[in-house]
Amino acid sequence: MSTIKDPLYQQTPLHINEENIETQIPAANTQAGGNVAINRLSIIIPAYNEEKTISLILDRINEVKLIRNIEKEVIIVNDCSTDNTETVIQNYISCNTNLTINYFKYIKHDVNQGKGAAIHTGIAQATGDYLLVQDADLEYDPGEYNTLLKPILLASADVVYGSRFMGGNPHRILFFWHSIGNRVLTFLSNMFSNLNLTDMETGYKLFRTAIIQRIYLHEKRFGFEPEVTQKISMVPGIKIYEVGISYYGRTFAEGKKIGWRDGFRAIYCILKFGLFNNKLIAESKKMAPVQQAAS
C-alpha cells in the first residue's frame, strides 16, 4: 500500500498543450478485432466518517472478479474524518493478506474539503485505463462493476452512468420528494447538456481516465455530479452510455449526508456550467474530438 498525505490535488486538471491536443487525448487501447482492452480499473473511494462501513465496502470490492481479468486499483481518500475511519482502513489492509486488489493507495486530507475535492484527489492519482467513484456507504453494489464495464468492452464507450431509475434491479424505497428532486435535476441537466440521461446524480460514473484527468473540475462538494456531467457533454465525439443498477439507499439516521441545500447548489451548478462555463480544460477553451478505437 502507498500512503500519500495531502497531495496537491489542485494540480488537477493536467495542463494541455492546445497545439498538440489531438495526441494528448489518445484512442482507447484495443485488442485484435477492435475490442477495447482494459488492463486496470481505478476505484476511487471518498470517505468522511465512514468507520462503520468502510471495511464492508472493501470486502465487497475484494470479492468482485472483473471480467477479462482486469486489475483493480483502489484509491481511498480520507477527507479528514473525525472518527476512526483511518484506523479501520489501516487495520483492514494490514490484517488482510489475501486481497484480490492489485494496487492500494491511501490518501488523507489535512482539512475537510468536501466529497468533490476528495474525488479530484483520487482522479489525479488514478493510473487505471478507466476509473469510477465508489461511495463508502454501501448504497451502491461493487458487484455491478462488470455491468458498467460492458458498454466499454462492447461499444468503446468513454463514459458510463449507472442509473437508479432504469432496469429491473433492486431499489430500496425511501423518500418521494428525493426521487422527484433527482428527476427534476436530471431534467434541468439534460436541457443544458443536450443529453437524455435518466439519473444525472448517480454515484456510479465510469470515465476513461485519459479524458477525465484533462477536464477542469471546480466543485468541491456534491456539485461534482452536475459539473462533470455538463463538462463531459461538451467533449466533441464523446460516447456516453447508461446502464441500470441497483440502489440500497440510506436514511439520514443511517448516515446520509446530502440535503436540500445541496439540491439548490446542484441547480446553481447546472446553470453556471451549462450557460456560462468557458473552462473545460486547463489553458484551453476547446477539446478535439475524442479518438475512437478502430473497428
Secondary structure, 3 states (H helix, E strand, C coil): CEEEECCCHHHCCCCCCHHHHHHHCCCCCECCCCCECCCEEEEEEEECCCCCCHHHHHHHHHHCCCHHHCEEEEEEEECCCCCCHHHHHHHHHHHCCCCCCCEEEEEECCCCCCHHHHHHHHHHHCCCCEEEECCCCCCCCHHHHHHHHHHHHHHCCCEEEEECCCCCCCECCCCHHHHHHHHHHHHHHHHHHCCCCCCCCCCCEEEEHHHHCCCCCCCCCCCHHHHHHHHHCCCCCCCEEEEECCECCCCCCCCCCCCHHHHHHHHHHHHHHHHCCCCCECCECCCCCCCCCCC
